[in-house]
């Protein structure tokens, strides 16, 4: 009985975490090129730099998709203030965002 309750609790927590990870996040900051402007990538790629809770900059690299490509065309060689919406995750110790939409200010 205890094993069943424990497994049920673990499964519920896993489902809740998976649902949370898919929730869209809005980032307000500077959209720019990770290679040309920030110098942190080998290839051109859209990135969003926001101010973290501690006041330090936090960089989110875009995952490749049509929205990221369109944003990059608008911000390479000169970043712009933007609101970027998408799914945030972390890969290889770097924060990433799968952009679903963006708006330049």
DSSP file (Angstrom, degrees, kcal/mol; ACC not computed):
  #  RESIDUE AA STRUCTURE BP1 BP2  ACC     N-H-->O    O-->H-N    N-H-->O    O-->H-N    TCO  KAPPA ALPHA  PHI   PSI    X-CA   Y-CA   Z-CA
    1    1 A X     >        0   0    0      0, 0.0     4,-2.1     0, 0.0     5,-0.2   0.000 360.0 360.0 360.0 -43.9    0.0    0.0    0.0
    2    2 A X  H  >  +     0   0    0      1,-0.2     4,-2.6     2,-0.2     5,-0.2   0.879 360.0  53.0 -64.7 -36.7    2.8    2.4    0.9
    3    3 A X  H  > S+     0   0    0      2,-0.2     4,-2.9     1,-0.2     5,-0.2   0.900 107.9  50.9 -64.2 -40.3    4.6    1.7   -2.4
    4    4 A X  H  > S+     0   0    0      2,-0.2     4,-2.4     1,-0.2    -2,-0.2   0.918 111.9  46.3 -63.5 -44.1    1.4    2.4   -4.3
    5    5 A X  H  X S+     0   0    0     -4,-2.1     4,-2.5     2,-0.2    -2,-0.2   0.920 113.7  49.1 -64.7 -43.7    1.0    5.8   -2.6
    6    6 A X  H  X S+     0   0    0     -4,-2.6     4,-2.5     2,-0.2    -2,-0.2   0.930 112.8  46.5 -62.3 -46.5    4.6    6.7   -3.1
    7    7 A X  H  X S+     0   0    0     -4,-2.9     4,-2.6     1,-0.2    -1,-0.2   0.892 112.3  51.4 -63.1 -39.6    4.6    5.8   -6.8
    8    8 A X  H  X S+     0   0    0     -4,-2.4     4,-2.4    -5,-0.2    -1,-0.2   0.906 110.7  48.3 -62.9 -42.5    1.3    7.7   -7.2
    9    9 A X  H  X S+     0   0    0     -4,-2.5     4,-2.3     2,-0.2    -2,-0.2   0.914 112.6  47.9 -64.4 -44.0    2.9   10.8   -5.5
   10   10 A X  H  X S+     0   0    0     -4,-2.5     4,-2.4     2,-0.2    -2,-0.2   0.921 112.4  49.1 -64.2 -44.0    6.0   10.6   -7.6
   11   11 A X  H  X S+     0   0    0     -4,-2.6     4,-2.3     2,-0.2    -2,-0.2   0.914 110.8  50.1 -62.2 -43.5    4.0   10.2  -10.8
   12   12 A X  H  X S+     0   0    0     -4,-2.4     4,-2.3     1,-0.2    -1,-0.2   0.902 111.2  49.1 -61.2 -42.0    1.8   13.2   -9.9
   13   13 A X  H  X S+     0   0    0     -4,-2.3     4,-2.4     2,-0.2    -1,-0.2   0.902 110.4  50.7 -65.5 -40.8    4.9   15.3   -9.2
   14   14 A X  H  X S+     0   0    0     -4,-2.4     4,-2.3     2,-0.2    -2,-0.2   0.904 111.1  48.3 -63.8 -41.9    6.4   14.3  -12.5
   15   15 A X  H  X S+     0   0    0     -4,-2.3     4,-2.3     2,-0.2    -2,-0.2   0.913 111.5  50.1 -64.8 -42.7    3.2   15.2  -14.4
   16   16 A X  H  X S+     0   0    0     -4,-2.3     4,-2.2     1,-0.2    -2,-0.2   0.904 111.4  48.4 -62.5 -41.6    3.0   18.6  -12.6
   17   17 A X  H  X S+     0   0    0     -4,-2.4     4,-2.1     2,-0.2    -1,-0.2   0.896 110.9  50.5 -67.0 -39.6    6.6   19.4  -13.5
   18   18 A X  H  X S+     0   0    0     -4,-2.3     4,-1.0     2,-0.2    -2,-0.2   0.895 111.0  49.0 -65.0 -39.9    6.2   18.4  -17.1
   19   19 A X  H  X S+     0   0    0     -4,-2.3     4,-0.5     1,-0.2     3,-0.4   0.899 110.4  51.2 -65.1 -40.4    3.1   20.7  -17.3
   20   20 A X  H >< S+     0   0    0     -4,-2.2     3,-1.2     1,-0.2    -2,-0.2   0.894 105.2  55.9 -63.9 -40.2    5.0   23.5  -15.7
   21   21 A X  H 3< S+     0   0    0     -4,-2.1    -1,-0.2     1,-0.3    -2,-0.2   0.778 106.0  51.9 -65.1 -26.4    7.9   23.2  -18.2
   22   22 A X  H 3< S+     0   0    0     -4,-1.0    -1,-0.3    -3,-0.4    -2,-0.2   0.557  82.4 111.4 -87.9  -8.4    5.5   23.6  -21.1
   23   23 A X  S << S-     0   0    0     -3,-1.2    65,-0.5    -4,-0.5     2,-0.1  -0.456  76.6-112.5 -65.8 133.4    3.9   26.8  -19.7
   24   24 A X        -     0   0    0     -2,-0.2     2,-0.4    63,-0.1    63,-0.2  -0.397  30.5-155.1 -68.1 144.9    4.9   29.8  -21.9
   25   25 A X  E     -A   86   0A   0     61,-3.4    61,-2.0    -2,-0.1     2,-0.5  -0.944   6.1-141.8-119.8 141.0    7.1   32.3  -20.4
   26   26 A X  E     -A   85   0A   0     -2,-0.4     2,-0.5    59,-0.2    59,-0.2  -0.911  14.9-166.3-103.8 127.2    7.4   36.0  -21.3
   27   27 A X  E     -A   84   0A   0     57,-3.2    57,-2.8    -2,-0.5     2,-0.6  -0.956   2.9-163.4-112.0 127.6   10.9   37.5  -21.3
   28   28 A X  E     +A   83   0A   0     -2,-0.5    23,-0.4    55,-0.2     2,-0.3  -0.952  47.8  79.3-109.8 119.8   11.3   41.3  -21.4
   29   29 A X  E    S-A   82   0A   0     53,-2.4    53,-3.0    -2,-0.6     2,-0.6  -0.865  82.2 -32.2-179.0-147.4   14.7   42.4  -22.3
   30   30 A X  E     -AB  81  49A   0     19,-2.4    19,-2.7    -2,-0.3     2,-0.5  -0.904  44.1-153.6-106.5 120.4   17.1   42.9  -25.2
   31   31 A X  E     +AB  80  48A   0     49,-3.0    49,-2.3    -2,-0.6     2,-0.3  -0.791  36.2 142.0 -88.8 133.1   16.9   40.6  -28.2
   32   32 A X  E     - B   0  47A   0     15,-2.7    15,-2.4    -2,-0.5     2,-0.5  -0.860  53.3 -72.6-155.5-175.6   20.2   40.4  -30.0
   33   33 A X  E  >> - B   0  46A   0     42,-0.5     5,-1.9    -2,-0.3     4,-1.3  -0.824  27.4-150.4 -96.9 128.0   22.7   38.0  -31.8
   34   34 A X  T  45S+     0   0    0     11,-3.4     6,-2.9    -2,-0.5     7,-0.7   0.787  96.2  34.4 -66.7 -27.7   24.5   35.6  -29.6
   35   35 A X  T  >5S+     0   0    0     10,-0.3     4,-0.6     4,-0.2    -1,-0.1   0.928 123.7  36.0 -90.4 -59.0   27.5   35.6  -32.0
   36   36 A X  T  45S+     0   0    0      2,-0.1    -2,-0.1     1,-0.1     8,-0.0   0.863 132.4  22.8 -69.4 -39.1   27.8   39.1  -33.4
   37   37 A X  T  <5S+     0   0    0     -4,-1.3    -3,-0.2     1,-0.0    -1,-0.1   0.881 135.1  28.4 -95.5 -47.2   26.8   41.1  -30.3
   38   38 A X  T  4<S-     0   0    0     -5,-1.9    -3,-0.2     3,-0.0    -4,-0.2   0.742  84.3-143.4 -92.0 -24.2   27.4   38.8  -27.4
   39   39 A X     <  +     0   0    0     -4,-0.6    -4,-0.2    -6,-0.3    -5,-0.1   0.802  66.7 114.5  67.0  29.7   30.3   36.7  -28.7
   40   40 A X        +     0   0    0     -6,-2.9     2,-0.3     0, 0.0    -5,-0.2   0.335  63.2  58.2-113.5   6.2   29.0   33.6  -26.9
   41   41 A X        -     0   0    0     -7,-0.7     4,-0.1     1,-0.1    -2,-0.1  -0.950  67.2-138.9-135.2 155.3   28.1   31.4  -30.0
   42   42 A X  S    S+     0   0    0     -2,-0.3     2,-0.3     2,-0.1    -1,-0.1   0.760  92.3  35.9 -81.6 -26.8   30.0   30.0  -33.0
   43   43 A X  S    S-     0   0    0      1,-0.0    -9,-0.1    -8,-0.0    -8,-0.1  -0.883 101.6 -84.7-124.6 156.4   27.1   30.8  -35.3
   44   44 A X        +     0   0    0     -2,-0.3     2,-0.3   -10,-0.1    -2,-0.1  -0.348  58.8 158.2 -58.9 137.4   24.5   33.5  -35.5
   45   45 A X        -     0   0    0     27,-0.1   -11,-3.4    -4,-0.1   -10,-0.3  -0.948  43.1-106.0-162.8 138.2   21.6   32.8  -33.2
   46   46 A X  E     -B   33   0A   0     -2,-0.3    16,-2.5   -13,-0.2     2,-0.3  -0.434  40.3-179.8 -68.2 144.1   18.9   35.0  -31.6
   47   47 A X  E     -BC  32  61A   0    -15,-2.4   -15,-2.7    14,-0.2     2,-0.5  -0.972  20.0-145.3-141.6 154.4   19.4   35.5  -27.8
   48   48 A X  E     -BC  31  60A   0     12,-2.6    12,-2.8    -2,-0.3     2,-0.6  -0.991  10.0-160.9-124.7 125.6   17.4   37.4  -25.2
   49   49 A X  E     +BC  30  59A   0    -19,-2.7   -19,-2.4    -2,-0.5     2,-0.3  -0.928  17.7 172.4-108.8 121.4   19.2   39.1  -22.3
   50   50 A X  E     - C   0  58A   0      8,-2.8     8,-3.2    -2,-0.6     2,-0.6  -0.784  37.9-103.2-121.1 165.6   17.1   40.0  -19.3
   51   51 A X  E     - C   0  57A   0    -23,-0.4     6,-0.2    -2,-0.3   -23,-0.1  -0.825  39.7-140.4 -91.6 122.5   17.9   41.3  -15.8
   52   52 A X    >   -     0   0    0      4,-3.4     3,-2.1    -2,-0.6    -1,-0.0  -0.147  30.2 -94.5 -74.6 173.4   17.8   38.5  -13.2
   53   53 A X  T 3  S+     0   0    0      1,-0.3    -1,-0.1     2,-0.1    -2,-0.0   0.786 127.5  54.1 -59.6 -28.6   16.4   38.8   -9.7
   54   54 A X  T 3  S-     0   0    0      2,-0.2    -1,-0.3     1,-0.0     3,-0.1   0.387 121.2-107.9 -88.2   4.2   19.9   39.6   -8.5
   55   55 A X  S <  S+     0   0    0     -3,-2.1     2,-0.2     1,-0.3    -2,-0.1   0.411  82.3 121.9  86.5  -2.3   20.2   42.5  -11.0
   56   56 A X  S    S-     0   0    0      1,-0.1    -4,-3.4    -5,-0.1    -1,-0.3  -0.635  71.1 -96.8 -92.6 152.2   22.7   40.6  -13.2
   57   57 A X  E     -C   51   0A   0     -2,-0.2     2,-0.4    -6,-0.2    -6,-0.2  -0.427  33.7-162.4 -69.1 140.5   22.1   39.9  -16.8
   58   58 A X  E     -C   50   0A   0     -8,-3.2    -8,-2.8    -2,-0.1     2,-0.5  -0.994   7.9-150.5-123.4 127.6   20.7   36.4  -17.7
   59   59 A X  E     -C   49   0A   0     -2,-0.4     2,-0.5   -10,-0.2    36,-0.5  -0.856   7.9-166.5-106.2 131.1   21.0   35.2  -21.3
   60   60 A X  E     -Cd  48  95A   0    -12,-2.8   -12,-2.6    -2,-0.5     2,-0.3  -0.971  12.9-148.1-112.9 121.6   18.6   32.9  -23.0
   61   61 A X  E     -Cd  47  96A   0     34,-2.6    36,-2.1    -2,-0.5   -14,-0.2  -0.697  22.0-118.0 -87.4 140.8   19.7   31.3  -26.3
   62   62 A X  E     - d   0  97A   0    -16,-2.5     2,-0.3    -2,-0.3    36,-0.2  -0.541  17.3-129.5 -80.1 143.1   16.9   30.6  -28.8
   63   63 A X        -     0   0    0     34,-2.3    36,-0.4    -2,-0.2     5,-0.2  -0.694  43.3 -90.3 -83.7 144.9   16.2   27.1  -30.0
   64   64 A X  S    S+     0   0    0     -2,-0.3     2,-0.3     4,-0.1    -1,-0.1  -0.379  74.0 118.3 -64.0 123.0   16.1   26.8  -33.8
   65   65 A X  S  > S-     0   0    0     -2,-0.2     4,-2.2     1,-0.0     5,-0.2  -0.931  76.7 -84.0-164.9 178.9   12.6   27.4  -35.3
   66   66 A X  H  > S+     0   0    0     -2,-0.3     4,-2.4     1,-0.2     5,-0.2   0.873 125.3  51.3 -62.5 -39.0   10.9   29.8  -37.7
   67   67 A X  H  > S+     0   0    0     32,-0.3     4,-2.5     2,-0.2    -1,-0.2   0.911 110.4  48.5 -65.9 -42.1   10.3   32.4  -35.0
   68   68 A X  H  > S+     0   0    0     31,-0.3     4,-2.6    -5,-0.2    -2,-0.2   0.901 112.1  49.8 -63.9 -40.6   13.9   32.4  -33.8
   69   69 A X  H  X S+     0   0    0     -4,-2.2     4,-1.9     2,-0.2    -2,-0.2   0.914 111.9  47.5 -64.4 -43.7   15.1   32.8  -37.4
   70   70 A X  H  X S+     0   0    0     -4,-2.4     4,-1.1     2,-0.2    -2,-0.2   0.911 113.0  48.6 -64.7 -42.7   12.7   35.7  -38.0
   71   71 A X  H >X S+     0   0    0     -4,-2.5     4,-1.2     1,-0.2     3,-0.7   0.929 108.7  53.9 -62.5 -44.7   13.8   37.4  -34.8
   72   72 A X  H >X S+     0   0    0     -4,-2.6     4,-2.1     1,-0.3     3,-0.6   0.896 102.7  57.0 -58.6 -41.0   17.4   36.9  -35.5
   73   73 A X  H 3< S+     0   0    0     -4,-1.9    -1,-0.3     1,-0.2    -2,-0.2   0.838 110.3  46.0 -58.1 -32.4   17.0   38.6  -38.9
   74   74 A X  H << S+     0   0    0     -4,-1.1    -1,-0.2    -3,-0.7    -2,-0.2   0.685 121.7  33.3 -85.2 -18.9   15.7   41.7  -37.1
   75   75 A X  H X< S+     0   0    0     -4,-1.2     3,-1.6    -3,-0.6   -42,-0.5   0.521  80.8 115.8-119.7  -6.1   18.3   41.9  -34.4
   76   76 A X  T 3< S+     0   0    0     -4,-2.1   -30,-0.0     1,-0.3   -45,-0.0  -0.444  87.7  16.6 -66.0 138.9   21.6   40.7  -35.8
   77   77 A X  T 3  S+     0   0    0     -2,-0.1    -1,-0.3   -44,-0.0     2,-0.1   0.652 137.3  33.4  71.2  18.8   24.2   43.5  -35.9
   78   78 A X  S <  S-     0   0    0     -3,-1.6   -47,-0.1     2,-0.0   -41,-0.0  -0.178  79.3-135.8 163.1 102.3   22.1   45.6  -33.4
   79   79 A X        -     0   0    0    -46,-0.1     2,-0.3   -49,-0.1   -47,-0.2  -0.177  18.2-159.4 -68.0 159.9   19.9   44.4  -30.6
   80   80 A X  E     -A   31   0A   0    -49,-2.3   -49,-3.0   -51,-0.0     2,-0.1  -0.981  28.2 -98.2-138.9 149.2   16.5   45.8  -29.8
   81   81 A X  E     +A   30   0A   0     -2,-0.3    24,-2.9   -51,-0.2     2,-0.3  -0.454  58.1 162.9 -63.9 138.8   14.2   45.9  -26.8
   82   82 A X  E     -AE  29 104A   0    -53,-3.0   -53,-2.4    22,-0.3     2,-0.5  -0.985  44.3-130.7-155.3 160.3   11.7   43.0  -27.1
   83   83 A X  E     -AE  28 103A   0     20,-2.5    20,-2.3    -2,-0.3     2,-0.4  -0.993  31.5-170.7-113.5 122.8    9.2   40.8  -25.4
   84   84 A X  E     -AE  27 102A   0    -57,-2.8   -57,-3.2    -2,-0.5     2,-0.4  -0.959   3.6-163.9-120.1 130.8    9.8   37.2  -26.3
   85   85 A X  E     +AE  26 101A   0     16,-3.1    15,-3.1    -2,-0.4    16,-1.7  -0.914  33.3  95.9-116.5 140.1    7.4   34.4  -25.4
   86   86 A X  E    S-AE  25  99A   0    -61,-2.0   -61,-3.4    -2,-0.4     2,-0.6  -0.988  71.1 -49.3 172.2-168.6    8.1   30.7  -25.4
   87   87 A X  E     - E   0  98A   0     11,-1.7    11,-2.4    -2,-0.3     2,-0.3  -0.829  49.2-150.5 -96.7 121.4    9.1   27.6  -23.5
   88   88 A X  E     + E   0  97A   0     -2,-0.6     2,-0.3   -65,-0.5     9,-0.2  -0.712  27.7 149.2 -94.1 139.1   12.1   28.1  -21.3
   89   89 A X  E     - E   0  96A   0      7,-2.2     7,-3.0    -2,-0.3     2,-0.4  -0.883  39.5-114.1-150.5-176.9   14.5   25.2  -20.5
   90   90 A X  E     + E   0  95A   0     -2,-0.3     2,-0.4     5,-0.2     5,-0.2  -0.996  27.3 178.1-131.8 130.0   18.1   24.5  -19.7
   91   91 A X  E >  S- E   0  94A   0      3,-2.9     3,-2.2    -2,-0.4    -2,-0.0  -0.997  71.1 -11.1-133.8 129.1   20.5   22.5  -21.9
   92   92 A X  T 3  S-     0   0    0     -2,-0.4    -1,-0.1     1,-0.3     3,-0.1   0.835 129.0 -54.6  53.5  36.4   24.2   21.9  -21.3
   93   93 A X  T 3  S+     0   0    0      1,-0.2     2,-0.4    -3,-0.0    -1,-0.3   0.530 117.3 110.7  78.4   6.2   24.1   24.5  -18.5
   94   94 A X  E <   - E   0  91A   0     -3,-2.2    -3,-2.9   -34,-0.0     2,-0.3  -0.923  69.3-122.2-115.9 140.2   22.7   27.2  -20.8
   95   95 A X  E     -dE  60  90A   0    -36,-0.5   -34,-2.6    -2,-0.4     2,-0.3  -0.605  35.7-174.9 -78.1 136.5   19.2   28.7  -20.5
   96   96 A X  E     -dE  61  89A   0     -7,-3.0    -7,-2.2    -2,-0.3     2,-0.4  -0.888  15.9-155.8-129.7 160.8   17.2   28.3  -23.8
   97   97 A X  E     -dE  62  88A   0    -36,-2.1   -34,-2.3    -2,-0.3     2,-0.9  -0.991  12.4-147.7-138.5 131.3   13.9   29.5  -25.1
   98   98 A X  E     - E   0  87A   0    -11,-2.4   -11,-1.7    -2,-0.4     2,-0.2  -0.855  34.5-136.7 -93.7 102.6   11.8   27.9  -27.8
   99   99 A X  E     + E   0  86A   0     -2,-0.9   -32,-0.3   -36,-0.4   -13,-0.3  -0.402  34.6 170.7 -72.2 129.1   10.2   31.1  -29.2
  100  100 A X  E    S-     0   0A   0    -15,-3.1     2,-0.3     1,-0.4   -14,-0.2   0.665  72.5 -13.2-104.8 -28.1    6.5   31.0  -30.0
  101  101 A X  E     - E   0  85A   0    -16,-1.7   -16,-3.1     2,-0.0    -1,-0.4  -0.970  59.9-167.4-165.2 160.3    6.1   34.7  -30.6
  102  102 A X  E     - E   0  84A   0     -2,-0.3     2,-0.4   -18,-0.2   -18,-0.2  -0.975   7.5-157.0-148.4 160.4    8.0   38.0  -30.1
  103  103 A X  E     - E   0  83A   0    -20,-2.3   -20,-2.5    -2,-0.3     2,-0.3  -0.969  14.0-143.7-142.5 124.1    7.3   41.7  -30.3
  104  104 A X  E       E   0  82A   0     -2,-0.4   -22,-0.3   -22,-0.2   -23,-0.0  -0.636 360.0 360.0 -85.0 145.9   10.0   44.3  -30.8
  105  105 A X              0   0    0    -24,-2.9   -23,-0.1    -2,-0.3    -1,-0.1   0.422 360.0 360.0-100.7 360.0    9.5   47.6  -28.9
